Amino acid sequence: MQCWNKVLVNIGNHFDLASSIFVAPRKGIYSFSFHVVKVYNRQTIQVSLMQNGYPVISAFAGDQDVTREAASNGVLLLMEREDKVHLKLERGNLMGGWKYSTFSGFLVFPL
């Protein structure tokens, strides 16, 4: 489970800071993006965006000669009401934990 230390915008409170899970308030097309930073050289990080427990997209950073390296990705998802989305660190360590990482999502088109 992530430990996000700050939420900048959470209109409707559909992102739960304690569990780090976004719950869709209604059916629609949602946009999600994330940006993470690895902390050690000679390691690879992999972060996946999970929808209802299944990986949808991932991002990797694995340059062995770079101490700090970023990985980003984004996606449009069709979500049903009550679908859940969160990030999962599959491999490696992040710079400052989740402190220097960002995760955002919003409803693009309601259905």
A tleap script that builds the chain and sets N, CA, C and O, in Angstrom:
source leaprc.protein.ff14SB
mol = sequence {
  NMET GLN CYS TRP ASN LYS VAL LEU VAL ASN
  ILE GLY ASN HIE PHE ASP LEU ALA SER SER
  ILE PHE VAL ALA PRO ARG LYS GLY ILE TYR
  SER PHE SER PHE HIE VAL VAL LYS VAL TYR
  ASN ARG GLN THR ILE GLN VAL SER LEU MET
  GLN ASN GLY TYR PRO VAL ILE SER ALA PHE
  ALA GLY ASP GLN ASP VAL THR ARG GLU ALA
  ALA SER ASN GLY VAL LEU LEU LEU MET GLU
  ARG GLU ASP LYS VAL HIE LEU LYS LEU GLU
  ARG GLY ASN LEU MET GLY GLY TRP LYS TYR
  SER THR PHE SER GLY PHE LEU VAL PHE PRO
  CLEU
}
set mol.1.N position { 0.845 -1.174 0.000 }
set mol.1.CA position { 0.000 0.000 0.000 }
set mol.1.C position { 0.891 1.237 0.000 }
set mol.1.O position { 1.883 1.296 0.725 }
set mol.2.N position { 0.533 2.215 -0.810 }
set mol.2.CA position { 1.278 3.460 -0.873 }
set mol.2.C position { 1.036 4.300 0.370 }
set mol.2.O position { 0.088 4.089 1.126 }
set mol.3.N position { 1.916 5.239 0.543 }
set mol.3.CA position { 1.763 6.216 1.613 }
set mol.3.C position { 1.879 7.601 1.009 }
set mol.3.O position { 2.881 8.287 1.210 }
set mol.4.N position { 0.869 8.014 0.275 }
set mol.4.CA position { 0.862 9.361 -0.271 }
set mol.4.C position { 0.794 10.317 0.905 }
set mol.4.O position { 0.010 10.111 1.832 }
set mol.5.N position { 1.602 11.353 0.875 }
set mol.5.CA position { 1.613 12.280 2.001 }
set mol.5.C position { 0.802 13.537 1.745 }
set mol.5.O position { 0.611 14.342 2.657 }
set mol.6.N position { 0.317 13.723 0.513 }
set mol.6.CA position { -0.422 14.946 0.223 }
set mol.6.C position { -1.364 14.723 -0.960 }
set mol.6.O position { -1.023 14.063 -1.941 }
set mol.7.N position { -2.543 15.290 -0.831 }
set mol.7.CA position { -3.493 15.324 -1.937 }
set mol.7.C position { -3.715 16.787 -2.282 }
set mol.7.O position { -4.095 17.577 -1.417 }
set mol.8.N position { -3.483 17.155 -3.532 }
set mol.8.CA position { -3.619 18.548 -3.932 }
set mol.8.C position { -5.060 18.905 -4.297 }
set mol.8.O position { -5.565 19.957 -3.902 }
set mol.9.N position { -5.708 18.035 -5.042 }
set mol.9.CA position { -7.101 18.258 -5.439 }
set mol.9.C position { -7.825 16.929 -5.343 }
set mol.9.O position { -7.340 15.918 -5.851 }
set mol.10.N position { -8.984 16.921 -4.694 }
set mol.10.CA position { -9.766 15.693 -4.545 }
set mol.10.C position { -11.246 16.062 -4.484 }
set mol.10.O position { -11.928 15.789 -3.496 }
set mol.11.N position { -11.728 16.684 -5.554 }
set mol.11.CA position { -13.123 17.108 -5.603 }
set mol.11.C position { -14.008 15.866 -5.582 }
set mol.11.O position { -13.856 14.972 -6.414 }
set mol.12.N position { -14.912 15.818 -4.646 }
set mol.12.CA position { -15.797 14.675 -4.494 }
set mol.12.C position { -15.251 13.618 -3.552 }
set mol.12.O position { -15.968 12.690 -3.179 }
set mol.13.N position { -13.968 13.750 -3.156 }
set mol.13.CA position { -13.326 12.798 -2.241 }
set mol.13.C position { -13.406 11.353 -2.718 }
set mol.13.O position { -13.688 10.453 -1.926 }
set mol.14.N position { -13.162 11.126 -4.000 }
set mol.14.CA position { -13.203 9.773 -4.538 }
set mol.14.C position { -11.841 9.079 -4.485 }
set mol.14.O position { -11.734 7.892 -4.790 }
set mol.15.N position { -10.800 9.825 -4.095 }
set mol.15.CA position { -9.494 9.231 -3.821 }
set mol.15.C position { -9.347 9.144 -2.313 }
set mol.15.O position { -9.422 10.155 -1.616 }
set mol.16.N position { -9.136 7.925 -1.808 }
set mol.16.CA position { -8.968 7.709 -0.376 }
set mol.16.C position { -7.472 7.720 -0.050 }
set mol.16.O position { -6.736 6.823 -0.462 }
set mol.17.N position { -7.031 8.729 0.685 }
set mol.17.CA position { -5.611 8.882 1.008 }
set mol.17.C position { -5.085 7.708 1.824 }
set mol.17.O position { -3.954 7.272 1.606 }
set mol.18.N position { -5.864 7.194 2.745 }
set mol.18.CA position { -5.414 6.097 3.616 }
set mol.18.C position { -5.137 4.815 2.832 }
set mol.18.O position { -4.164 4.118 3.118 }
set mol.19.N position { -5.976 4.495 1.852 }
set mol.19.CA position { -5.795 3.259 1.086 }
set mol.19.C position { -5.108 3.501 -0.253 }
set mol.19.O position { -4.690 2.546 -0.909 }
set mol.20.N position { -4.983 4.761 -0.672 }
set mol.20.CA position { -4.402 5.142 -1.967 }
set mol.20.C position { -5.190 4.588 -3.145 }
set mol.20.O position { -4.619 4.248 -4.181 }
set mol.21.N position { -6.496 4.500 -2.981 }
set mol.21.CA position { -7.363 3.949 -4.024 }
set mol.21.C position { -8.360 5.014 -4.486 }
set mol.21.O position { -8.974 5.706 -3.675 }
set mol.22.N position { -8.506 5.128 -5.820 }
set mol.22.CA position { -9.534 5.970 -6.413 }
set mol.22.C position { -10.718 5.076 -6.746 }
set mol.22.O position { -10.546 4.017 -7.350 }
set mol.23.N position { -11.927 5.495 -6.355 }
set mol.23.CA position { -13.152 4.761 -6.653 }
set mol.23.C position { -14.004 5.615 -7.583 }
set mol.23.O position { -14.350 6.747 -7.248 }
set mol.24.N position { -14.341 5.073 -8.750 }
set mol.24.CA position { -15.118 5.815 -9.736 }
set mol.24.C position { -16.523 6.096 -9.208 }
set mol.24.O position { -17.232 5.177 -8.800 }
set mol.25.N position { -16.921 7.368 -9.216 }
set mol.25.CA position { -18.257 7.713 -8.731 }
set mol.25.C position { -19.369 7.401 -9.736 }
set mol.25.O position { -20.542 7.321 -9.373 }
set mol.26.N position { -18.981 7.227 -11.011 }
set mol.26.CA position { -19.975 6.946 -12.043 }
set mol.26.C position { -19.293 6.293 -13.238 }
set mol.26.O position { -18.070 6.336 -13.368 }
set mol.27.N position { -20.089 5.692 -14.102 }
set mol.27.CA position { -19.569 5.092 -15.326 }
set mol.27.C position { -19.080 6.196 -16.247 }
set mol.27.O position { -19.716 7.243 -16.367 }
set mol.28.N position { -17.937 5.955 -16.905 }
set mol.28.CA position { -17.430 6.938 -17.847 }
set mol.28.C position { -16.025 6.626 -18.307 }
set mol.28.O position { -15.450 5.593 -17.963 }
set mol.29.N position { -15.483 7.544 -19.097 }
set mol.29.CA position { -14.104 7.468 -19.566 }
set mol.29.C position { -13.275 8.345 -18.635 }
set mol.29.O position { -13.576 9.526 -18.460 }
set mol.30.N position { -12.239 7.777 -18.040 }
set mol.30.CA position { -11.374 8.470 -17.099 }
set mol.30.C position { -9.951 8.517 -17.645 }
set mol.30.O position { -9.501 7.595 -18.325 }
set mol.31.N position { -9.268 9.584 -17.342 }
set mol.31.CA position { -7.855 9.741 -17.694 }
set mol.31.C position { -7.021 9.582 -16.425 }
set mol.31.O position { -7.322 10.192 -15.399 }
set mol.32.N position { -5.969 8.759 -16.497 }
set mol.32.CA position { -5.045 8.570 -15.383 }
set mol.32.C position { -3.613 8.718 -15.877 }
set mol.32.O position { -3.276 8.296 -16.983 }
set mol.33.N position { -2.783 9.318 -15.046 }
set mol.33.CA position { -1.349 9.412 -15.353 }
set mol.33.C position { -0.560 9.349 -14.052 }
set mol.33.O position { -1.064 9.673 -12.977 }
set mol.34.N position { 0.692 8.923 -14.182 }
set mol.34.CA position { 1.568 8.872 -13.015 }
set mol.34.C position { 3.011 9.116 -13.423 }
set mol.34.O position { 3.399 8.917 -14.574 }
set mol.35.N position { 3.791 9.552 -12.446 }
set mol.35.CA position { 5.208 9.862 -12.630 }
set mol.35.C position { 5.927 9.439 -11.350 }
set mol.35.O position { 5.562 9.882 -10.261 }
set mol.36.N position { 6.941 8.589 -11.470 }
set mol.36.CA position { 7.683 8.092 -10.304 }
set mol.36.C position { 9.186 8.228 -10.539 }
set mol.36.O position { 9.640 8.283 -11.682 }
set mol.37.N position { 9.947 8.282 -9.458 }
set mol.37.CA position { 11.398 8.454 -9.534 }
set mol.37.C position { 12.083 7.351 -8.750 }
set mol.37.O position { 11.785 7.144 -7.574 }
set mol.38.N position { 13.014 6.631 -9.405 }
set mol.38.CA position { 13.778 5.595 -8.696 }
set mol.38.C position { 14.925 6.235 -7.932 }
set mol.38.O position { 15.333 7.359 -8.227 }
set mol.39.N position { 15.447 5.499 -6.938 }
set mol.39.CA position { 16.429 6.092 -6.043 }
set mol.39.C position { 17.841 5.528 -6.185 }
set mol.39.O position { 18.801 6.241 -5.892 }
set mol.40.N position { 18.006 4.306 -6.614 }
set mol.40.CA position { 19.334 3.685 -6.648 }
set mol.40.C position { 19.735 3.314 -8.067 }
set mol.40.O position { 18.894 2.949 -8.888 }
set mol.41.N position { 21.043 3.414 -8.349 }
set mol.41.CA position { 21.505 2.871 -9.616 }
set mol.41.C position { 21.606 1.347 -9.464 }
set mol.41.O position { 21.494 0.817 -8.358 }
set mol.42.N position { 21.811 0.676 -10.546 }
set mol.42.CA position { 21.865 -0.780 -10.600 }
set mol.42.C position { 20.582 -1.427 -10.085 }
set mol.42.O position { 20.613 -2.507 -9.495 }
set mol.43.N position { 19.471 -0.766 -10.312 }
set mol.43.CA position { 18.180 -1.363 -10.005 }
set mol.43.C position { 17.178 -0.929 -11.067 }
set mol.43.O position { 17.388 0.064 -11.764 }
set mol.44.N position { 16.120 -1.660 -11.178 }
set mol.44.CA position { 15.021 -1.321 -12.069 }
set mol.44.C position { 13.768 -1.151 -11.223 }
set mol.44.O position { 13.532 -1.911 -10.283 }
set mol.45.N position { 12.967 -0.145 -11.567 }
set mol.45.CA position { 11.659 -0.034 -10.929 }
set mol.45.C position { 10.590 -0.338 -11.968 }
set mol.45.O position { 10.768 -0.097 -13.162 }
set mol.46.N position { 9.500 -0.862 -11.493 }
set mol.46.CA position { 8.318 -1.072 -12.315 }
set mol.46.C position { 7.116 -0.668 -11.479 }
set mol.46.O position { 6.930 -1.165 -10.368 }
set mol.47.N position { 6.306 0.225 -12.009 }
set mol.47.CA position { 5.074 0.646 -11.355 }
set mol.47.C position { 3.927 0.355 -12.317 }
set mol.47.O position { 3.999 0.667 -13.506 }
set mol.48.N position { 2.872 -0.246 -11.782 }
set mol.48.CA position { 1.706 -0.571 -12.599 }
set mol.48.C position { 0.480 0.167 -12.097 }
set mol.48.O position { 0.289 0.331 -10.892 }
set mol.49.N position { -0.349 0.610 -13.032 }
set mol.49.CA position { -1.656 1.141 -12.691 }
set mol.49.C position { -2.609 -0.044 -12.701 }
set mol.49.O position { -2.743 -0.739 -13.708 }
set mol.50.N position { -3.264 -0.266 -11.576 }
set mol.50.CA position { -4.141 -1.418 -11.394 }
set mol.50.C position { -5.596 -0.962 -11.454 }
set mol.50.O position { -5.964 0.041 -10.843 }
set mol.51.N position { -6.412 -1.698 -12.188 }
set mol.51.CA position { -7.855 -1.453 -12.213 }
set mol.51.C position { -8.535 -2.707 -11.703 }
set mol.51.O position { -8.425 -3.775 -12.306 }
set mol.52.N position { -9.237 -2.572 -10.592 }
set mol.52.CA position { -9.923 -3.705 -9.961 }
set mol.52.C position { -8.975 -4.890 -9.732 }
set mol.52.O position { -9.359 -6.048 -9.899 }
set mol.53.N position { -7.737 -4.579 -9.349 }
set mol.53.CA position { -6.763 -5.615 -9.012 }
set mol.53.C position { -5.944 -6.152 -10.169 }
set mol.53.O position { -5.080 -7.004 -9.960 }
set mol.54.N position { -6.189 -5.679 -11.389 }
set mol.54.CA position { -5.462 -6.162 -12.566 }
set mol.54.C position { -4.609 -5.047 -13.169 }
set mol.54.O position { -5.059 -3.905 -13.255 }
set mol.55.N position { -3.378 -5.369 -13.587 }
set mol.55.CA position { -2.527 -4.342 -14.200 }
set mol.55.C position { -3.070 -3.923 -15.567 }
set mol.55.O position { -3.468 -4.756 -16.381 }
set mol.56.N position { -3.073 -2.600 -15.795 }
set mol.56.CA position { -3.547 -2.060 -17.067 }
set mol.56.C position { -2.364 -1.531 -17.869 }
set mol.56.O position { -2.201 -1.884 -19.037 }
set mol.57.N position { -1.537 -0.687 -17.252 }
set mol.57.CA position { -0.326 -0.168 -17.882 }
set mol.57.C position { 0.788 -0.181 -16.842 }
set mol.57.O position { 0.528 -0.222 -15.639 }
set mol.58.N position { 2.026 -0.145 -17.316 }
set mol.58.CA position { 3.186 -0.091 -16.426 }
set mol.58.C position { 4.185 0.914 -16.958 }
set mol.58.O position { 4.127 1.321 -18.118 }
set mol.59.N position { 5.103 1.306 -16.087 }
set mol.59.CA position { 6.223 2.148 -16.483 }
set mol.59.C position { 7.474 1.574 -15.836 }
set mol.59.O position { 7.432 1.070 -14.714 }
set mol.60.N position { 8.582 1.654 -16.553 }
set mol.60.CA position { 9.854 1.100 -16.094 }
set mol.60.C position { 10.932 2.177 -16.118 }
set mol.60.O position { 10.915 3.070 -16.965 }
set mol.61.N position { 11.859 2.083 -15.189 }
set mol.61.CA position { 13.091 2.866 -15.229 }
set mol.61.C position { 14.195 1.895 -14.829 }
set mol.61.O position { 14.151 1.314 -13.744 }
set mol.62.N position { 15.181 1.720 -15.700 }
set mol.62.CA position { 16.165 0.692 -15.425 }
set mol.62.C position { 17.572 0.972 -15.881 }
set mol.62.O position { 18.363 0.038 -16.018 }
set mol.63.N position { 17.922 2.232 -16.125 }
set mol.63.CA position { 19.293 2.554 -16.506 }
set mol.63.C position { 20.205 2.244 -15.325 }
set mol.63.O position { 20.062 2.843 -14.260 }
set mol.64.N position { 21.121 1.332 -15.501 }
set mol.64.CA position { 21.980 0.858 -14.415 }
set mol.64.C position { 23.017 1.874 -13.966 }
set mol.64.O position { 23.567 1.742 -12.872 }
set mol.65.N position { 23.298 2.882 -14.778 }
set mol.65.CA position { 24.328 3.866 -14.446 }
set mol.65.C position { 23.772 5.182 -13.910 }
set mol.65.O position { 24.534 6.109 -13.635 }
set mol.66.N position { 22.471 5.270 -13.760 }
set mol.66.CA position { 21.831 6.509 -13.320 }
set mol.66.C position { 21.238 6.299 -11.933 }
set mol.66.O position { 20.479 5.357 -11.707 }
set mol.67.N position { 21.590 7.183 -11.009 }
set mol.67.CA position { 21.058 7.066 -9.653 }
set mol.67.C position { 19.581 7.421 -9.611 }
set mol.67.O position { 18.782 6.667 -9.056 }
set mol.68.N position { 19.208 8.545 -10.183 }
set mol.68.CA position { 17.809 8.966 -10.184 }
set mol.68.C position { 17.294 8.979 -11.618 }
set mol.68.O position { 17.886 9.592 -12.506 }
set mol.69.N position { 16.195 8.298 -11.816 }
set mol.69.CA position { 15.610 8.189 -13.144 }
set mol.69.C position { 14.091 8.150 -12.978 }
set mol.69.O position { 13.584 7.580 -12.012 }
set mol.70.N position { 13.375 8.750 -13.910 }
set mol.70.CA position { 11.919 8.825 -13.806 }
set mol.70.C position { 11.243 7.884 -14.795 }
set mol.70.O position { 11.795 7.541 -15.841 }
set mol.71.N position { 10.037 7.480 -14.431 }
set mol.71.CA position { 9.194 6.675 -15.304 }
set mol.71.C position { 7.779 7.242 -15.244 }
set mol.71.O position { 7.290 7.593 -14.170 }
set mol.72.N position { 7.128 7.329 -16.395 }
set mol.72.CA position { 5.787 7.897 -16.470 }
set mol.72.C position { 4.939 7.101 -17.444 }
set mol.72.O position { 5.449 6.417 -18.331 }
set mol.73.N position { 3.625 7.207 -17.255 }
set mol.73.CA position { 2.702 6.615 -18.207 }
set mol.73.C position { 1.323 7.213 -17.984 }
set mol.73.O position { 1.071 7.846 -16.959 }
set mol.74.N position { 0.441 7.013 -18.937 }
set mol.74.CA position { -0.923 7.516 -18.831 }
set mol.74.C position { -1.854 6.689 -19.697 }
set mol.74.O position { -1.425 6.010 -20.631 }
set mol.75.N position { -3.144 6.759 -19.370 }
set mol.75.CA position { -4.109 5.932 -20.090 }
set mol.75.C position { -5.508 6.517 -19.949 }
set mol.75.O position { -5.808 7.207 -18.974 }
set mol.76.N position { -6.359 6.236 -20.930 }
set mol.76.CA position { -7.791 6.482 -20.824 }
set mol.76.C position { -8.449 5.143 -20.528 }
set mol.76.O position { -8.159 4.148 -21.191 }
set mol.77.N position { -9.339 5.111 -19.527 }
set mol.77.CA position { -10.002 3.870 -19.140 }
set mol.77.C position { -11.507 4.029 -19.132 }
set mol.77.O position { -12.034 5.052 -18.694 }
set mol.78.N position { -12.197 3.005 -19.620 }
set mol.78.CA position { -13.630 2.903 -19.429 }
set mol.78.C position { -13.834 2.287 -18.051 }
set mol.78.O position { -13.384 1.172 -17.788 }
set mol.79.N position { -14.511 3.017 -17.178 }
set mol.79.CA position { -14.731 2.521 -15.820 }
set mol.79.C position { -16.219 2.475 -15.511 }
set mol.79.O position { -16.988 3.337 -15.935 }
set mol.80.N position { -16.597 1.468 -14.777 }
set mol.80.CA position { -17.955 1.359 -14.258 }
set mol.80.C position { -17.999 2.038 -12.897 }
set mol.80.O position { -16.960 2.238 -12.268 }
set mol.81.N position { -19.187 2.391 -12.441 }
set mol.81.CA position { -19.342 2.953 -11.101 }
set mol.81.C position { -18.778 1.963 -10.086 }
set mol.81.O position { -19.048 0.765 -10.167 }
set mol.82.N position { -17.994 2.463 -9.129 }
set mol.82.CA position { -17.377 1.675 -8.052 }
set mol.82.C position { -16.112 0.924 -8.476 }
set mol.82.O position { -15.506 0.245 -7.647 }
set mol.83.N position { -15.691 1.029 -9.763 }
set mol.83.CA position { -14.399 0.456 -10.150 }
set mol.83.C position { -13.300 1.151 -9.358 }
set mol.83.O position { -13.424 2.323 -9.003 }
set mol.84.N position { -12.214 0.411 -9.084 }
set mol.84.CA position { -11.126 0.947 -8.268 }
set mol.84.C position { -9.832 0.990 -9.072 }
set mol.84.O position { -9.537 0.084 -9.851 }
set mol.85.N position { -9.059 2.070 -8.865 }
set mol.85.CA position { -7.756 2.241 -9.518 }
set mol.85.C position { -6.734 2.643 -8.466 }
set mol.85.O position { -7.017 3.466 -7.595 }
set mol.86.N position { -5.531 2.053 -8.552 }
set mol.86.CA position { -4.422 2.439 -7.679 }
set mol.86.C position { -3.101 2.100 -8.365 }
set mol.86.O position { -3.075 1.374 -9.359 }
set mol.87.N position { -2.018 2.627 -7.827 }
set mol.87.CA position { -0.679 2.299 -8.318 }
set mol.87.C position { -0.076 1.212 -7.452 }
set mol.87.O position { -0.311 1.150 -6.246 }
set mol.88.N position { 0.710 0.351 -8.094 }
set mol.88.CA position { 1.386 -0.728 -7.376 }
set mol.88.C position { 2.858 -0.737 -7.773 }
set mol.88.O position { 3.190 -0.827 -8.955 }
set mol.89.N position { 3.736 -0.642 -6.779 }
set mol.89.CA position { 5.173 -0.762 -7.026 }
set mol.89.C position { 5.487 -2.247 -7.159 }
set mol.89.O position { 5.492 -2.982 -6.172 }
set mol.90.N position { 5.746 -2.679 -8.388 }
set mol.90.CA position { 5.976 -4.099 -8.666 }
set mol.90.C position { 7.425 -4.507 -8.379 }
set mol.90.O position { 7.705 -5.657 -8.043 }
set mol.91.N position { 8.344 -3.531 -8.521 }
set mol.91.CA position { 9.767 -3.864 -8.430 }
set mol.91.C position { 10.559 -2.617 -8.105 }
set mol.91.O position { 10.264 -1.548 -8.638 }
set mol.92.N position { 11.570 -2.727 -7.235 }
set mol.92.CA position { 12.485 -1.628 -6.962 }
set mol.92.C position { 12.066 -0.745 -5.804 }
set mol.92.O position { 11.162 -1.079 -5.038 }
set mol.93.N position { 12.748 0.397 -5.690 }
set mol.93.CA position { 12.499 1.380 -4.631 }
set mol.93.C position { 12.351 2.755 -5.238 }
set mol.93.O position { 13.043 3.103 -6.195 }
set mol.94.N position { 11.444 3.537 -4.675 }
set mol.94.CA position { 11.202 4.880 -5.170 }
set mol.94.C position { 11.943 5.898 -4.332 }
set mol.94.O position { 12.147 5.701 -3.134 }
set mol.95.N position { 12.344 6.989 -4.966 }
set mol.95.CA position { 12.999 8.101 -4.291 }
set mol.95.C position { 12.065 8.665 -3.229 }
set mol.95.O position { 10.988 9.163 -3.559 }
set mol.96.N position { 12.460 8.594 -1.951 }
set mol.96.CA position { 11.625 9.134 -0.873 }
set mol.96.C position { 10.300 8.420 -0.734 }
set mol.96.O position { 9.313 9.027 -0.319 }
set mol.97.N position { 10.257 7.143 -1.072 }
set mol.97.CA position { 8.978 6.444 -1.081 }
set mol.97.C position { 8.111 7.046 -2.170 }
set mol.97.O position { 8.570 7.214 -3.300 }
set mol.98.N position { 6.876 7.371 -1.857 }
set mol.98.CA position { 5.974 7.973 -2.836 }
set mol.98.C position { 6.014 9.495 -2.777 }
set mol.98.O position { 5.232 10.159 -3.457 }
set mol.99.N position { 6.915 10.055 -1.972 }
set mol.99.CA position { 6.984 11.506 -1.753 }
set mol.99.C position { 7.211 12.303 -3.039 }
set mol.99.O position { 6.623 13.372 -3.207 }
set mol.100.N position { 8.045 11.807 -3.942 }
set mol.100.CA position { 8.367 12.530 -5.174 }
set mol.100.C position { 7.606 11.991 -6.386 }
set mol.100.O position { 7.988 12.245 -7.528 }
set mol.101.N position { 6.552 11.264 -6.136 }
set mol.101.CA position { 5.751 10.680 -7.206 }
set mol.101.C position { 4.418 11.400 -7.315 }
set mol.101.O position { 3.931 11.982 -6.346 }
set mol.102.N position { 3.837 11.356 -8.502 }
set mol.102.CA position { 2.524 11.957 -8.699 }
set mol.102.C position { 1.585 10.945 -9.345 }
set mol.102.O position { 2.004 10.061 -10.092 }
set mol.103.N position { 0.313 11.104 -9.035 }
set mol.103.CA position { -0.733 10.248 -9.581 }
set mol.103.C position { -1.959 11.131 -9.753 }
set mol.103.O position { -2.383 11.793 -8.806 }
set mol.104.N position { -2.528 11.149 -10.941 }
set mol.104.CA position { -3.716 11.970 -11.139 }
set mol.104.C position { -4.721 11.236 -12.015 }
set mol.104.O position { -4.367 10.395 -12.841 }
set mol.105.N position { -5.985 11.585 -11.805 }
set mol.105.CA position { -7.053 11.000 -12.589 }
set mol.105.C position { -8.258 11.914 -12.581 }
set mol.105.O position { -8.490 12.660 -11.630 }
set mol.106.N position { -9.023 11.843 -13.663 }
set mol.106.CA position { -10.231 12.655 -13.734 }
set mol.106.C position { -11.183 12.076 -14.767 }
set mol.106.O position { -10.775 11.362 -15.684 }
set mol.107.N position { -12.457 12.397 -14.600 }
set mol.107.CA position { -13.498 11.983 -15.523 }
set mol.107.C position { -13.409 12.832 -16.791 }
set mol.107.O position { -13.449 14.060 -16.730 }
set mol.108.N position { -13.288 12.174 -17.924 }
set mol.108.CA position { -13.224 12.871 -19.212 }
set mol.108.C position { -14.612 12.970 -19.826 }
set mol.108.O position { -15.011 14.021 -20.328 }
set mol.109.N position { -15.349 11.848 -19.777 }
set mol.109.CA position { -16.655 11.809 -20.429 }
set mol.109.C position { -17.567 10.858 -19.671 }
set mol.109.O position { -17.296 9.658 -19.628 }
set mol.110.N position { -18.640 11.360 -19.073 }
set mol.110.CA position { -19.580 10.478 -18.375 }
set mol.110.C position { -20.422 9.683 -19.380 }
set mol.110.O position { -20.735 10.172 -20.466 }
set mol.111.N position { -20.781 8.463 -19.007 }
set mol.111.CA position { -21.608 7.606 -19.887 }
set mol.111.C position { -22.889 7.202 -19.167 }
set mol.111.O position { -23.715 6.485 -19.733 }
savepdb mol mol.pdb
quit
